[in-house]
Amino acid sequence: MDPLLERNVSAEVAAEYKRAAIANVMELGRLIGERVPELDAHRAGRVAAGTLLVTGAIWTHAQPSPAMLAAYEADPQLAALRLDFTATLREMLQVLLAGVLARG
Protein backbone atom coordinates (compact mmCIF):
# COMPACT_ATOMS: atom_id res chain seq x y z
CA MET A 1 0.00 0.00 0.00
CA ASP A 2 1.24 3.47 -0.83
CA PRO A 3 2.48 5.18 2.36
CA LEU A 4 0.20 8.13 1.64
CA LEU A 5 -2.81 5.84 1.29
CA GLU A 6 -1.91 4.18 4.58
CA ARG A 7 -2.55 7.53 6.26
CA ASN A 8 -6.03 7.87 4.76
CA VAL A 9 -7.62 4.55 5.75
CA SER A 10 -9.02 3.09 8.94
CA ALA A 11 -6.86 0.94 11.21
CA GLU A 12 -9.02 -2.04 10.24
CA VAL A 13 -8.38 -1.57 6.52
CA ALA A 14 -4.66 -0.99 7.09
CA ALA A 15 -4.39 -4.14 9.23
CA GLU A 16 -6.28 -6.19 6.64
CA TYR A 17 -3.93 -4.96 3.93
CA LYS A 18 -0.85 -5.77 6.02
CA ARG A 19 -2.14 -9.28 6.79
CA ALA A 20 -2.66 -9.89 3.07
CA ALA A 21 0.82 -8.50 2.33
CA ILE A 22 2.37 -10.86 4.88
CA ALA A 23 0.51 -13.81 3.36
CA ASN A 24 1.72 -12.82 -0.11
CA VAL A 25 5.34 -12.54 1.04
CA MET A 26 5.10 -15.92 2.75
CA GLU A 27 3.68 -17.51 -0.40
CA LEU A 28 6.37 -15.93 -2.57
CA GLY A 29 8.98 -17.13 -0.07
CA ARG A 30 7.55 -20.65 -0.28
CA LEU A 31 7.75 -20.56 -4.09
CA ILE A 32 11.31 -19.24 -3.98
CA GLY A 33 12.27 -21.94 -1.49
CA GLU A 34 10.88 -24.63 -3.82
CA ARG A 35 13.03 -23.35 -6.66
CA VAL A 36 16.14 -22.57 -4.62
CA PRO A 37 16.43 -25.44 -2.15
CA GLU A 38 19.67 -24.02 -0.71
CA LEU A 39 17.51 -21.44 1.09
CA ASP A 40 15.76 -22.27 4.33
CA ALA A 41 12.30 -20.79 4.90
CA HIS A 42 13.66 -17.72 6.72
CA ARG A 43 16.12 -16.80 3.99
CA ALA A 44 13.59 -17.52 1.23
CA GLY A 45 11.24 -15.13 3.04
CA ARG A 46 13.93 -12.47 3.13
CA VAL A 47 14.46 -12.87 -0.62
CA ALA A 48 10.70 -12.60 -1.13
CA ALA A 49 10.46 -9.40 0.94
CA GLY A 50 13.46 -7.93 -0.84
CA THR A 51 11.94 -8.85 -4.19
CA LEU A 52 8.82 -6.84 -3.43
CA LEU A 53 10.79 -3.82 -2.24
CA VAL A 54 13.15 -3.85 -5.21
CA THR A 55 10.33 -4.37 -7.70
CA GLY A 56 8.40 -1.37 -6.40
CA ALA A 57 11.44 0.88 -6.39
CA ILE A 58 12.56 -0.11 -9.88
CA TRP A 59 9.03 0.20 -11.29
CA THR A 60 8.76 3.75 -9.94
CA HIS A 61 12.07 4.79 -11.48
CA ALA A 62 11.42 3.00 -14.77
CA GLN A 63 8.26 5.07 -15.38
CA PRO A 64 9.68 8.52 -16.15
CA SER A 65 7.45 11.56 -16.31
CA PRO A 66 6.96 13.39 -19.61
CA ALA A 67 9.43 16.05 -18.40
CA MET A 68 12.05 13.41 -17.62
CA LEU A 69 11.52 11.77 -21.01
CA ALA A 70 12.12 15.16 -22.64
CA ALA A 71 15.26 15.64 -20.55
CA TYR A 72 16.53 12.21 -21.61
CA GLU A 73 15.88 13.08 -25.23
CA ALA A 74 17.61 16.45 -24.93
CA ASP A 75 20.69 15.19 -23.10
CA PRO A 76 22.22 11.83 -24.06
CA GLN A 77 24.23 11.77 -20.82
CA LEU A 78 20.98 11.74 -18.84
CA ALA A 79 19.46 9.13 -21.12
CA ALA A 80 22.09 6.70 -19.87
CA LEU A 81 20.31 6.80 -16.49
CA ARG A 82 16.99 5.58 -17.89
CA LEU A 83 16.11 2.19 -16.45
CA ASP A 84 14.76 -0.74 -18.39
CA PHE A 85 12.39 -2.34 -15.89
CA THR A 86 12.89 -5.99 -16.85
CA ALA A 87 16.66 -5.88 -17.24
CA THR A 88 17.17 -3.88 -14.06
CA LEU A 89 14.84 -6.07 -12.03
CA ARG A 90 16.53 -9.23 -13.27
CA GLU A 91 19.96 -7.87 -12.34
CA MET A 92 18.88 -6.69 -8.88
CA LEU A 93 17.16 -9.98 -8.09
CA GLN A 94 20.28 -11.89 -9.15
CA VAL A 95 22.35 -9.71 -6.82
CA LEU A 96 19.84 -10.14 -3.97
CA LEU A 97 19.71 -13.91 -4.34
CA ALA A 98 23.48 -14.24 -4.72
CA GLY A 99 23.99 -12.14 -1.60
CA VAL A 100 21.56 -14.17 0.49
CA LEU A 101 23.11 -17.42 -0.74
CA ALA A 102 26.64 -16.15 -0.06
CA ARG A 103 25.75 -15.23 3.52
CA GLY A 104 24.79 -18.86 4.06
CYANA upper distance limits for C-alpha pairs under 8 A (distance plus 0.5 A):
  1 MET  CA      5 LEU  CA      7.11
  1 MET  CA      6 GLU  CA      6.99
  1 MET  CA     17 TYR  CA      7.95
  2 ASP  CA      6 GLU  CA      6.80
  3 PRO  CA      7 ARG  CA      7.28
  4 LEU  CA      8 ASN  CA      7.46
  5 LEU  CA      9 VAL  CA      7.18
  6 GLU  CA     14 ALA  CA      6.87
  9 VAL  CA     13 VAL  CA      6.72
  9 VAL  CA     14 ALA  CA      6.92
 10 SER  CA     14 ALA  CA      6.75
 11 ALA  CA     15 ALA  CA      6.48
 12 GLU  CA     16 GLU  CA      6.63
 13 VAL  CA     17 TYR  CA      6.67
 14 ALA  CA     18 LYS  CA      6.70
 15 ALA  CA     19 ARG  CA      6.62
 16 GLU  CA     20 ALA  CA      6.79
 17 TYR  CA     21 ALA  CA      6.63
 18 LYS  CA     22 ILE  CA      6.63
 19 ARG  CA     23 ALA  CA      6.77
 20 ALA  CA     24 ASN  CA      6.66
 21 ALA  CA     25 VAL  CA      6.71
 22 ILE  CA     26 MET  CA      6.63
 23 ALA  CA     27 GLU  CA      6.66
 24 ASN  CA     28 LEU  CA      6.61
 25 VAL  CA     29 GLY  CA      6.46
 25 VAL  CA     45 GLY  CA      7.24
 25 VAL  CA     48 ALA  CA      6.28
 25 VAL  CA     49 ALA  CA      6.50
 26 MET  CA     30 ARG  CA      6.62
 26 MET  CA     45 GLY  CA      6.70
 26 MET  CA     48 ALA  CA      8.08
 27 GLU  CA     31 LEU  CA      6.78
 28 LEU  CA     32 ILE  CA      6.61
 28 LEU  CA     45 GLY  CA      7.97
 28 LEU  CA     48 ALA  CA      6.15
 29 GLY  CA     33 GLY  CA      6.50
 29 GLY  CA     41 ALA  CA      7.52
 29 GLY  CA     44 ALA  CA      5.31
 29 GLY  CA     45 GLY  CA      4.83
 29 GLY  CA     46 ARG  CA      8.01
 29 GLY  CA     47 VAL  CA      7.46
 29 GLY  CA     48 ALA  CA      5.46
 29 GLY  CA     49 ALA  CA      8.43
 30 ARG  CA     34 GLU  CA      6.78
 30 ARG  CA     41 ALA  CA      7.53
 30 ARG  CA     44 ALA  CA      7.46
 30 ARG  CA     45 GLY  CA      7.91
 31 LEU  CA     35 ARG  CA      7.00
 32 ILE  CA     36 VAL  CA      6.41
 32 ILE  CA     44 ALA  CA      6.45
 32 ILE  CA     47 VAL  CA      8.37
 32 ILE  CA     48 ALA  CA      7.76
 33 GLY  CA     37 PRO  CA      5.97
 33 GLY  CA     38 GLU  CA      8.22
 33 GLY  CA     39 LEU  CA      6.36
 33 GLY  CA     40 ASP  CA      7.29
 33 GLY  CA     41 ALA  CA      6.99
 33 GLY  CA     44 ALA  CA      5.85
 38 GLU  CA    101 LEU  CA      7.95
 39 LEU  CA     43 ARG  CA      6.15
 39 LEU  CA     44 ALA  CA      6.05
 39 LEU  CA    101 LEU  CA      7.63
 40 ASP  CA     44 ALA  CA      6.57
 41 ALA  CA     45 GLY  CA      6.55
 42 HIS  CA     46 ARG  CA      6.86
 43 ARG  CA     47 VAL  CA      6.78
 43 ARG  CA    100 VAL  CA      7.48
 44 ALA  CA     48 ALA  CA      6.68
 45 GLY  CA     49 ALA  CA      6.66
 46 ARG  CA     50 GLY  CA      6.55
 47 VAL  CA     51 THR  CA      6.44
 47 VAL  CA     96 LEU  CA      7.40
 47 VAL  CA     97 LEU  CA      7.02
 47 VAL  CA    100 VAL  CA      7.80
 48 ALA  CA     52 LEU  CA      6.98
 49 ALA  CA     53 LEU  CA      6.93
 50 GLY  CA     54 VAL  CA      6.48
 50 GLY  CA     96 LEU  CA      7.94
 51 THR  CA     55 THR  CA      6.41
 51 THR  CA     93 LEU  CA      7.11
 52 LEU  CA     56 GLY  CA      6.74
 53 LEU  CA     57 ALA  CA      6.81
 54 VAL  CA     58 ILE  CA      6.52
 54 VAL  CA     89 LEU  CA      7.87
 54 VAL  CA     92 MET  CA      7.88
 54 VAL  CA     93 LEU  CA      8.37
 55 THR  CA     59 TRP  CA      6.47
 55 THR  CA     89 LEU  CA      6.98
 56 GLY  CA     60 THR  CA      6.73
 57 ALA  CA     61 HIS  CA      6.94
 58 ILE  CA     62 ALA  CA      6.41
 58 ILE  CA     83 LEU  CA      8.31
 58 ILE  CA     85 PHE  CA      6.91
 58 ILE  CA     88 THR  CA      7.78
 58 ILE  CA     89 LEU  CA      7.24
 59 TRP  CA     63 GLN  CA      6.91
 59 TRP  CA     85 PHE  CA      6.74
 60 THR  CA     64 PRO  CA      8.38
 61 HIS  CA     83 LEU  CA      7.41
 62 ALA  CA     82 ARG  CA      7.39
 62 ALA  CA     83 LEU  CA      5.54
 62 ALA  CA     84 ASP  CA      6.69
 62 ALA  CA     85 PHE  CA      6.04
 64 PRO  CA     68 MET  CA      6.12
 64 PRO  CA     69 LEU  CA      6.63
 65 SER  CA     69 LEU  CA      6.72
 66 PRO  CA     70 ALA  CA      6.73
 67 ALA  CA     71 ALA  CA      6.73
 68 MET  CA     72 TYR  CA      6.62
 69 LEU  CA     73 GLU  CA      6.71
 70 ALA  CA     74 ALA  CA      6.59
 71 ALA  CA     75 ASP  CA      6.52
 71 ALA  CA     78 LEU  CA      7.63
 71 ALA  CA     79 ALA  CA      8.26
 72 TYR  CA     76 PRO  CA      6.70
 72 TYR  CA     77 GLN  CA      8.25
 72 TYR  CA     78 LEU  CA      5.76
 72 TYR  CA     79 ALA  CA      4.77
 72 TYR  CA     82 ARG  CA      8.12
 73 GLU  CA     79 ALA  CA      7.23
 75 ASP  CA     79 ALA  CA      6.99
 76 PRO  CA     80 ALA  CA      7.12
 77 GLN  CA     81 LEU  CA      8.16
 78 LEU  CA     82 ARG  CA      7.90
 83 LEU  CA     88 THR  CA      7.11
 84 ASP  CA     88 THR  CA      6.36
 85 PHE  CA     89 LEU  CA      6.40
 86 THR  CA     90 ARG  CA      6.54
 87 ALA  CA     91 GLU  CA      6.73
 88 THR  CA     92 MET  CA      6.64
 89 LEU  CA     93 LEU  CA      6.52
 90 ARG  CA     94 GLN  CA      6.68
 91 GLU  CA     95 VAL  CA      6.79
 92 MET  CA     96 LEU  CA      6.58
 93 LEU  CA     97 LEU  CA      6.49
 94 GLN  CA     98 ALA  CA      6.45
 95 VAL  CA     99 GLY  CA      6.48
 96 LEU  CA    100 VAL  CA      6.75
 97 LEU  CA    101 LEU  CA      6.57
 98 ALA  CA    102 ALA  CA      6.45
 99 GLY  CA    103 ARG  CA      6.73
100 VAL  CA    104 GLY  CA      7.22
